[in-house]
Amino acid sequence: MNNRLTRLAAVGLAAGLSLATLAGCGGNQATPGASTPAGGSAAKIALLLPETKTTRYETFDKPYFEEALKTECANCTLIYNNANQDAARQQQQAESAMTQGAKVLVLDAVDGKSAVTIVNQAKAKGVKVIAYDRFVAGSDYYVSFDNQQVGKLQGTTLVDILHKAGKTSGDLVMVNGAPTDANAADFKKGAHSVLDTAGFTIKAEYDTPDWSPDKAQAFMESQLTTVKPNLVGVYAANDGTAGGVITALKAGGVSPIVPVTGQDAELTGIQRILAGDQAMTVYKAIKPQAQDAAKNAALLAAGKPAASSSTQEGVPATLLTPVAVTKTNIKDTVVKDGFYTVAQICTTQYADACKAAGLQ
């Protein structure tokens, strides 16, 4: 990403502002806003995202947050970095942002436990921390989705699909998220609360390092010999791991493909649902989440308390509502909200599937 910063000076005034930018993998930028700041003063705010393997962060979270910050705090400057799944790099990026004068860190932690160090360092410097999407103990505010509910939606939808197909028993495989991601533990807990009592046998289970689709694929391949005869479904924690699982199932000769869950409503996930390769995904409306984070970053930067509706482990929080997406409600969710256009979804390869699903 190229660094670009332009400040216009009125005629007759000689004013300049030098902004130091932070070098790091994934790119960074310092971006000024464009209207009167809600907090009444200018501030530097850092957005620290965790990785790029999940497409949502660069495609949606960053631009939505940047746009919202311009509205909420026009004179604020955005410092941005993506840690590319490296907790040590994220630590360095946070420290650099604070050295540059960031008053608020909007932190989507690579590792929720090690990120407590970032929170403690921030507190020592009087810097506020918003835990964005992934919980970090001791933060000043947390905005995310009800993550156990995400897992419950995945488990419930999977069971409902199996029941509609006349299946009430058989083997399941669970391909969970990263063991360093506190949200992944909540997804897993929510899914287990449904699947453990549904009459199916969880034959194998795996926590996927770094949410890596390749590692999810390798695990699924390693289990096929054992589970293939009685396999009826796979719980995959997000669309990336689902893609790896589905590749393994196809290569292993599983036909028809058993139902596979997902999360994040990635474009490829939506297309796999239309094609019949993936059973469902969970749509989390990222724009309201990013807008909420920007609003509260502006409040905290101005010395005001965050606007919260609940608490999470003693941290003021806002938990948004996730939605299960199957072939039947793509039009009423991701298309209706403008998350994707029909043209983006219905490429030539998926034209017939789109027509069958009523996407025109």
FILUM-139998 format. One record per residue (C-alpha): x, y, z; residue in one letter. Coordinates in Angstrom, 1 decimal, always signed. Layout:
+--------+--------+--------+---+
|      x |      y |      z | r |
+--------+--------+--------+---+
|      X |      Y |      Z | A |
...
+--------+--------+--------+---+
END
This chain:
+--------+--------+--------+---+
|      x |      y |      z | r |
+--------+--------+--------+---+
|   +0.0 |   +0.0 |   +0.0 | M |
|   +1.5 |   +3.4 |   -0.9 | N |
|   +1.8 |   +6.0 |   +1.8 | N |
|   +0.0 |   +9.2 |   +0.8 | R |
|   -0.6 |  +12.3 |   +2.9 | L |
|   -1.6 |  +15.8 |   +1.7 | T |
|   -2.3 |  +18.8 |   +3.8 | R |
|   -3.7 |  +21.9 |   +2.1 | L |
|   -2.7 |  +25.2 |   +3.6 | A |
|   -4.8 |  +28.3 |   +3.3 | A |
|   -3.3 |  +31.2 |   +1.3 | V |
|   -1.2 |  +33.4 |   +3.6 | G |
|   -0.6 |  +30.7 |   +6.2 | L |
|   +2.5 |  +28.7 |   +6.4 | A |
|   +1.6 |  +25.6 |   +8.4 | A |
|   +3.0 |  +22.2 |   +8.0 | G |
|   +2.6 |  +18.9 |   +9.7 | L |
|   +5.1 |  +16.0 |   +9.4 | S |
|   +3.7 |  +12.6 |   +9.9 | L |
|   +6.0 |   +9.6 |  +10.6 | A |
|   +4.7 |   +6.4 |   +9.0 | T |
|   +5.2 |   +3.0 |  +10.3 | L |
|   +7.0 |   +0.4 |   +8.1 | A |
|   +5.5 |   -3.0 |   +8.4 | G |
|   +4.3 |   -6.0 |   +6.4 | C |
|   +0.8 |   -5.5 |   +5.0 | G |
|   +1.3 |   -1.8 |   +4.5 | G |
|   +0.5 |   +1.2 |   +6.6 | N |
|   -0.7 |   +4.7 |   +6.1 | Q |
|   -1.4 |   +7.9 |   +8.0 | A |
|   -4.7 |   +9.5 |   +6.8 | T |
|   -6.2 |  +12.7 |   +7.9 | P |
|  -10.0 |  +13.1 |   +8.2 | G |
|  -12.2 |  +15.6 |   +6.4 | A |
|  -14.8 |  +17.2 |   +8.7 | S |
|  -15.2 |  +18.5 |  +12.3 | T |
|  -14.0 |  +15.8 |  +14.8 | P |
|  -16.7 |  +14.5 |  +17.1 | A |
|  -14.3 |  +14.6 |  +20.0 | G |
|  -13.5 |  +18.2 |  +19.4 | G |
|   -9.7 |  +17.7 |  +18.9 | S |
|   -7.3 |  +16.1 |  +16.6 | A |
|   -5.7 |  +12.8 |  +17.5 | A |
|   -3.7 |   +9.9 |  +16.1 | K |
|   -5.6 |   +6.6 |  +16.1 | I |
|   -4.0 |   +3.3 |  +15.2 | A |
|   -5.8 |   +0.4 |  +13.5 | L |
|   -3.9 |   -2.8 |  +13.9 | L |
|   -5.3 |   -5.8 |  +12.0 | L |
|   -4.1 |   -9.3 |  +12.5 | P |
|   -3.7 |  -11.1 |   +9.1 | E |
|   -4.5 |  -11.3 |   +5.4 | T |
|   -5.4 |  -15.0 |   +4.9 | K |
|   -9.0 |  -14.0 |   +5.9 | T |
|  -10.0 |  -11.6 |   +3.1 | T |
|  -12.4 |   -9.5 |   +5.2 | R |
|   -9.7 |   -7.4 |   +6.9 | Y |
|   -8.1 |   -5.7 |   +3.9 | E |
|  -11.3 |   -5.8 |   +1.8 | T |
|  -13.8 |   -4.6 |   +4.3 | F |
|  -12.6 |   -3.8 |   +7.9 | D |
|   -9.9 |   -1.3 |   +6.9 | K |
|  -11.8 |   +0.7 |   +4.3 | P |
|  -15.0 |   +0.8 |   +6.4 | Y |
|  -13.0 |   +1.9 |   +9.5 | F |
|  -11.1 |   +4.5 |   +7.5 | E |
|  -14.3 |   +5.9 |   +6.0 | E |
|  -16.1 |   +6.0 |   +9.4 | A |
|  -13.2 |   +7.7 |  +11.1 | L |
|  -13.3 |  +10.6 |   +8.6 | K |
|  -16.9 |  +11.2 |   +9.6 | T |
|  -16.4 |  +10.7 |  +13.4 | E |
|  -13.1 |  +12.5 |  +13.8 | C |
|  -12.1 |  +14.5 |  +10.8 | A |
|   -8.9 |  +16.0 |  +12.2 | N |
|   -7.8 |  +12.6 |  +13.4 | C |
|   -4.9 |  +10.8 |  +11.7 | T |
|   -5.0 |   +7.1 |  +11.0 | L |
|   -2.0 |   +4.9 |  +11.5 | I |
|   -2.6 |   +1.5 |   +9.9 | Y |
|   -0.8 |   -1.8 |  +10.0 | N |
|   -1.5 |   -5.5 |   +9.4 | N |
|   +0.6 |   -8.0 |  +11.3 | A |
|   +0.3 |  -10.9 |   +8.8 | N |
|   -0.4 |  -13.3 |  +11.7 | Q |
|   +2.8 |  -12.4 |  +13.5 | D |
|   +2.2 |  -11.5 |  +17.2 | A |
|   +5.7 |  -10.2 |  +17.7 | A |
|   +5.3 |   -7.9 |  +14.6 | R |
|   +2.0 |   -6.7 |  +16.0 | Q |
|   +3.7 |   -5.9 |  +19.3 | Q |
|   +6.3 |   -3.8 |  +17.4 | Q |
|   +3.6 |   -2.1 |  +15.4 | Q |
|   +1.7 |   -1.2 |  +18.5 | A |
|   +4.8 |   +0.2 |  +20.2 | E |
|   +5.7 |   +2.2 |  +17.1 | S |
|   +2.2 |   +3.6 |  +16.9 | A |
|   +2.4 |   +4.8 |  +20.5 | M |
|   +5.8 |   +6.3 |  +19.8 | T |
|   +4.2 |   +8.3 |  +17.0 | Q |
|   +1.7 |   +9.6 |  +19.5 | G |
|   -1.4 |   +7.4 |  +19.0 | A |
|   -4.0 |   +8.1 |  +21.6 | K |
|   -6.1 |   +5.1 |  +20.8 | V |
|   -5.2 |   +1.6 |  +19.5 | L |
|   -7.9 |   -0.3 |  +17.7 | V |
|   -6.5 |   -3.7 |  +18.1 | L |
|   -7.5 |   -6.9 |  +16.4 | D |
|   -5.1 |   -9.2 |  +18.1 | A |
|   -3.1 |  -12.0 |  +16.5 | V |
|   -2.8 |  -13.6 |  +19.9 | D |
|   -5.3 |  -12.5 |  +22.5 | G |
|   -3.2 |  -13.7 |  +25.4 | K |
|   +0.1 |  -12.1 |  +24.4 | S |
|   -1.8 |   -8.9 |  +23.3 | A |
|   -2.4 |   -8.3 |  +27.0 | V |
|   +1.2 |   -7.0 |  +27.0 | T |
|   +0.1 |   -4.4 |  +24.4 | I |
|   -2.8 |   -3.3 |  +26.6 | V |
|   -0.6 |   -3.0 |  +29.7 | N |
|   +2.0 |   -0.9 |  +27.8 | Q |
|   -0.8 |   +1.3 |  +26.5 | A |
|   -2.2 |   +1.9 |  +30.0 | K |
|   +1.2 |   +2.9 |  +31.2 | A |
|   +1.4 |   +5.5 |  +28.5 | K |
|   -2.2 |   +6.7 |  +28.9 | G |
|   -3.2 |   +5.2 |  +25.6 | V |
|   -6.7 |   +3.7 |  +25.2 | K |
|   -7.2 |   +0.3 |  +23.6 | V |
|  -10.3 |   -0.9 |  +21.7 | I |
|  -10.3 |   -4.7 |  +21.3 | A |
|  -11.7 |   -5.1 |  +17.8 | Y |
|  -13.4 |   -8.3 |  +16.8 | D |
|  -11.1 |  -10.4 |  +19.1 | R |
|  -11.3 |  -10.0 |  +22.9 | F |
|   -8.2 |   -8.8 |  +24.8 | V |
|   -8.5 |   -8.7 |  +28.6 | A |
|   -8.0 |   -5.3 |  +30.2 | G |
|   -9.0 |   -3.3 |  +27.1 | S |
|  -11.0 |   -0.1 |  +27.5 | D |
|  -13.7 |   -1.2 |  +25.0 | Y |
|  -14.6 |   -4.3 |  +23.0 | Y |
|  -16.7 |   -4.5 |  +19.8 | V |
|  -17.4 |   -7.8 |  +18.1 | S |
|  -20.2 |  -10.3 |  +17.5 | F |
|  -21.7 |  -12.8 |  +19.9 | D |
|  -19.1 |  -15.4 |  +19.2 | N |
|  -20.7 |  -18.3 |  +21.0 | Q |
|  -23.8 |  -17.5 |  +19.0 | Q |
|  -21.8 |  -17.8 |  +15.8 | V |
|  -20.8 |  -21.3 |  +16.8 | G |
|  -24.4 |  -22.2 |  +17.8 | K |
|  -25.6 |  -20.9 |  +14.4 | L |
|  -23.0 |  -23.1 |  +12.6 | Q |
|  -23.9 |  -26.2 |  +14.6 | G |
|  -27.6 |  -25.7 |  +14.4 | T |
|  -27.6 |  -25.1 |  +10.7 | T |
|  -25.5 |  -28.1 |  +10.1 | L |
|  -27.8 |  -30.3 |  +12.2 | V |
|  -30.9 |  -28.9 |  +10.5 | D |
|  -29.4 |  -29.7 |   +7.0 | I |
|  -28.5 |  -33.2 |   +8.1 | L |
|  -32.0 |  -33.8 |   +9.5 | H |
|  -33.6 |  -32.5 |   +6.3 | K |
|  -31.5 |  -35.1 |   +4.5 | A |
|  -32.9 |  -37.8 |   +6.8 | G |
|  -29.6 |  -38.2 |   +8.7 | K |
|  -29.8 |  -38.5 |  +12.5 | T |
|  -26.5 |  -40.2 |  +13.2 | S |
|  -23.0 |  -40.6 |  +11.6 | G |
|  -19.5 |  -39.1 |  +12.0 | D |
|  -18.6 |  -35.4 |  +12.1 | L |
|  -15.2 |  -33.8 |  +11.8 | V |
|  -14.6 |  -30.4 |  +13.5 | M |
|  -12.0 |  -28.1 |  +12.0 | V |
|  -11.8 |  -25.2 |  +14.4 | N |
|  -10.1 |  -21.9 |  +14.2 | G |
|   -6.7 |  -20.8 |  +15.5 | A |
|   -5.8 |  -21.8 |  +19.0 | P |
|   -4.4 |  -18.3 |  +19.6 | T |
|   -7.7 |  -16.6 |  +18.8 | D |
|  -10.0 |  -16.2 |  +21.7 | A |
|  -12.9 |  -15.9 |  +19.4 | N |
|  -12.1 |  -19.4 |  +17.9 | A |
|  -12.6 |  -20.8 |  +21.4 | A |
|  -16.0 |  -19.2 |  +21.6 | D |
|  -17.0 |  -20.5 |  +18.2 | F |
|  -15.9 |  -24.0 |  +19.2 | K |
|  -17.8 |  -23.8 |  +22.5 | K |
|  -21.0 |  -22.6 |  +20.8 | G |
|  -20.7 |  -25.4 |  +18.2 | A |
|  -20.1 |  -28.1 |  +20.8 | H |
|  -23.1 |  -26.9 |  +22.8 | S |
|  -25.2 |  -28.0 |  +19.8 | V |
|  -23.3 |  -30.9 |  +18.2 | L |
|  -22.5 |  -32.8 |  +21.4 | D |
|  -26.2 |  -33.5 |  +22.0 | T |
|  -27.4 |  -33.9 |  +18.4 | A |
|  -26.9 |  -37.6 |  +18.1 | G |
|  -23.8 |  -37.5 |  +15.8 | F |
|  -20.3 |  -38.7 |  +16.7 | T |
|  -17.4 |  -36.2 |  +16.6 | I |
|  -14.9 |  -38.5 |  +15.1 | K |
|  -11.9 |  -36.0 |  +14.8 | A |
|  -11.2 |  -32.5 |  +15.8 | E |
|   -8.5 |  -30.0 |  +15.0 | Y |
|   -7.5 |  -26.4 |  +16.0 | D |
|   -6.1 |  -24.9 |  +12.8 | T |
|   -2.9 |  -22.9 |  +13.4 | P |
|   -3.2 |  -19.4 |  +11.9 | D |
|   -6.6 |  -20.2 |  +10.4 | W |
|   -4.6 |  -21.6 |   +7.5 | S |
|   -6.7 |  -23.2 |   +4.7 | P |
|   -3.7 |  -25.3 |   +3.7 | D |
|   -3.4 |  -26.8 |   +7.2 | K |
|   -7.1 |  -27.4 |   +7.4 | A |
|   -6.9 |  -29.2 |   +4.1 | Q |
|   -3.9 |  -31.3 |   +5.2 | A |
|   -5.7 |  -32.3 |   +8.4 | F |
|   -8.9 |  -33.3 |   +6.5 | M |
|   -6.8 |  -35.3 |   +4.1 | E |
|   -5.1 |  -37.1 |   +7.0 | S |
|   -8.5 |  -38.1 |   +8.5 | Q |
|  -10.3 |  -39.3 |   +5.3 | L |
|   -9.2 |  -43.0 |   +5.5 | T |
|  -10.7 |  -43.2 |   +9.0 | T |
|  -13.8 |  -41.1 |   +8.7 | V |
|  -14.9 |  -41.4 |   +5.1 | K |
|  -17.1 |  -44.5 |   +5.4 | P |
|  -19.5 |  -42.8 |   +7.9 | N |
|  -18.8 |  -39.1 |   +7.4 | L |
|  -22.0 |  -37.0 |   +7.2 | V |
|  -20.7 |  -33.5 |   +7.8 | G |
|  -17.8 |  -31.1 |   +8.7 | V |
|  -17.8 |  -28.2 |  +11.0 | Y |
|  -15.4 |  -25.7 |   +9.6 | A |
|  -15.0 |  -22.6 |  +11.6 | A |
|  -14.6 |  -20.1 |   +8.7 | N |
|  -14.8 |  -19.9 |   +5.0 | D |
|  -11.0 |  -20.2 |   +4.6 | G |
|  -10.8 |  -23.5 |   +6.5 | T |
|  -14.0 |  -24.6 |   +4.7 | A |
|  -12.3 |  -24.1 |   +1.4 | G |
|   -9.4 |  -26.3 |   +2.5 | G |
|  -11.7 |  -29.0 |   +3.8 | V |
|  -13.8 |  -29.0 |   +0.6 | I |
|  -10.6 |  -29.3 |   -1.5 | T |
|   -9.6 |  -32.4 |   +0.6 | A |
|  -13.0 |  -33.9 |   +0.3 | L |
|  -13.1 |  -33.6 |   -3.5 | K |
|   -9.6 |  -34.9 |   -3.9 | A |
|  -10.5 |  -37.8 |   -1.6 | G |
|  -13.5 |  -38.9 |   -3.7 | G |
|  -16.2 |  -37.8 |   -1.2 | V |
|  -19.2 |  -37.6 |   -3.5 | S |
|  -21.6 |  -36.0 |   -3.0 | P |
|  -19.9 |  -33.5 |   -0.8 | I |
|  -21.1 |  -33.7 |   +2.8 | V |
|  -22.4 |  -30.4 |   +4.3 | P |
|  -19.6 |  -28.1 |   +5.4 | V |
|  -20.1 |  -25.0 |   +7.5 | T |
|  -18.2 |  -21.7 |   +7.3 | G |
|  -18.0 |  -18.1 |   +8.5 | Q |
|  -17.3 |  -14.5 |   +7.3 | D |
|  -19.4 |  -14.6 |   +4.1 | A |
|  -16.3 |  -14.5 |   +1.9 | E |
|  -17.1 |  -14.1 |   -1.8 | L |
|  -15.7 |  -17.5 |   -2.5 | T |
|  -17.7 |  -19.0 |   +0.3 | G |
|  -20.9 |  -17.5 |   -1.1 | I |
|  -20.1 |  -18.9 |   -4.5 | Q |
|  -19.4 |  -22.4 |   -3.1 | R |
|  -22.8 |  -22.3 |   -1.3 | I |
|  -24.5 |  -21.5 |   -4.6 | L |
|  -22.5 |  -24.3 |   -6.3 | A |
|  -23.6 |  -26.8 |   -3.6 | G |
|  -20.1 |  -27.3 |   -2.3 | D |
|  -20.5 |  -25.5 |   +1.0 | Q |
|  -23.6 |  -25.7 |   +3.1 | A |
|  -23.6 |  -22.3 |   +4.9 | M |
|  -21.6 |  -19.4 |   +6.2 | T |
|  -22.1 |  -16.8 |   +8.9 | V |
|  -22.6 |  -13.3 |   +7.8 | Y |
|  -21.2 |  -10.7 |  +10.2 | K |
|  -22.1 |   -7.2 |   +9.1 | A |
|  -18.6 |   -5.7 |   +9.3 | I |
|  -19.6 |   -2.1 |   +8.4 | K |
|  -21.6 |   -1.5 |  +11.6 | P |
|  -18.7 |   -3.1 |  +13.6 | Q |
|  -16.1 |   -0.8 |  +12.0 | A |
|  -18.4 |   +2.2 |  +12.4 | Q |
|  -18.9 |   +1.4 |  +16.1 | D |
|  -15.1 |   +1.1 |  +16.6 | A |
|  -14.4 |   +4.4 |  +14.8 | A |
|  -17.1 |   +6.2 |  +16.9 | K |
|  -15.7 |   +4.9 |  +20.1 | N |
|  -12.1 |   +5.6 |  +19.1 | A |
|  -13.1 |   +9.2 |  +18.6 | A |
|  -14.8 |   +9.3 |  +22.0 | L |
|  -11.9 |   +7.7 |  +23.8 | L |
|   -9.4 |  +10.0 |  +22.0 | A |
|  -11.4 |  +13.0 |  +23.3 | A |
|  -11.3 |  +11.7 |  +26.9 | G |
|  -14.9 |  +10.5 |  +26.9 | K |
|  -16.1 |   +7.1 |  +27.9 | P |
|  -17.0 |   +4.5 |  +25.2 | A |
|  -20.6 |   +4.0 |  +24.4 | A |
|  -21.3 |   +0.4 |  +25.3 | S |
|  -24.4 |   -1.8 |  +25.6 | S |
|  -23.0 |   -4.6 |  +27.6 | S |
|  -19.8 |   -5.9 |  +29.2 | T |
|  -17.5 |   -8.8 |  +28.4 | Q |
|  -15.3 |  -10.0 |  +31.4 | E |
|  -15.6 |   -6.5 |  +32.9 | G |
|  -14.8 |   -4.6 |  +29.7 | V |
|  -17.5 |   -2.3 |  +28.3 | P |
|  -18.7 |   -4.0 |  +25.1 | A |
|  -21.0 |   -4.0 |  +22.1 | T |
|  -21.9 |   -7.4 |  +20.7 | L |
|  -23.5 |   -7.4 |  +17.3 | L |
|  -25.8 |  -10.2 |  +16.0 | T |
|  -24.5 |  -12.7 |  +13.4 | P |
|  -26.7 |  -14.3 |  +10.7 | V |
|  -26.6 |  -17.7 |   +9.2 | A |
|  -26.5 |  -17.6 |   +5.4 | V |
|  -27.6 |  -20.5 |   +3.1 | T |
|  -28.5 |  -20.6 |   -0.5 | K |
|  -32.0 |  -19.5 |   +0.3 | T |
|  -31.2 |  -16.1 |   +1.9 | N |
|  -28.1 |  -14.8 |   +0.0 | I |
|  -30.3 |  -12.2 |   -1.7 | K |
|  -31.8 |  -11.0 |   +1.6 | D |
|  -28.4 |  -10.7 |   +3.4 | T |
|  -25.1 |  -10.0 |   +1.7 | V |
|  -26.8 |   -8.7 |   -1.5 | V |
|  -29.4 |   -6.6 |   +0.3 | K |
|  -26.8 |   -5.0 |   +2.5 | D |
|  -24.5 |   -4.2 |   -0.4 | G |
|  -21.8 |   -6.5 |   +0.9 | F |
|  -21.5 |   -7.9 |   -2.6 | Y |
|  -23.3 |   -7.1 |   -5.8 | T |
|  -25.0 |   -9.8 |   -7.9 | V |
|  -22.4 |   -9.1 |  -10.6 | A |
|  -19.6 |   -9.9 |   -8.2 | Q |
|  -21.2 |  -13.1 |   -7.1 | I |
|  -22.6 |  -14.3 |  -10.4 | C |
|  -19.6 |  -14.6 |  -12.6 | T |
|  -19.9 |  -16.8 |  -15.7 | T |
|  -18.9 |  -19.9 |  -13.7 | Q |
|  -21.8 |  -19.4 |  -11.3 | Y |
|  -24.4 |  -18.0 |  -13.7 | A |
|  -26.6 |  -21.1 |  -13.7 | D |
|  -26.4 |  -21.5 |  -10.0 | A |
|  -27.3 |  -17.9 |   -9.5 | C |
|  -30.3 |  -18.2 |  -11.7 | K |
|  -31.5 |  -21.3 |   -9.9 | A |
|  -31.2 |  -19.4 |   -6.6 | A |
|  -33.1 |  -16.4 |   -7.8 | G |
|  -30.1 |  -14.0 |   -8.1 | L |
|  -30.6 |  -12.1 |  -11.3 | Q |
+--------+--------+--------+---+
END
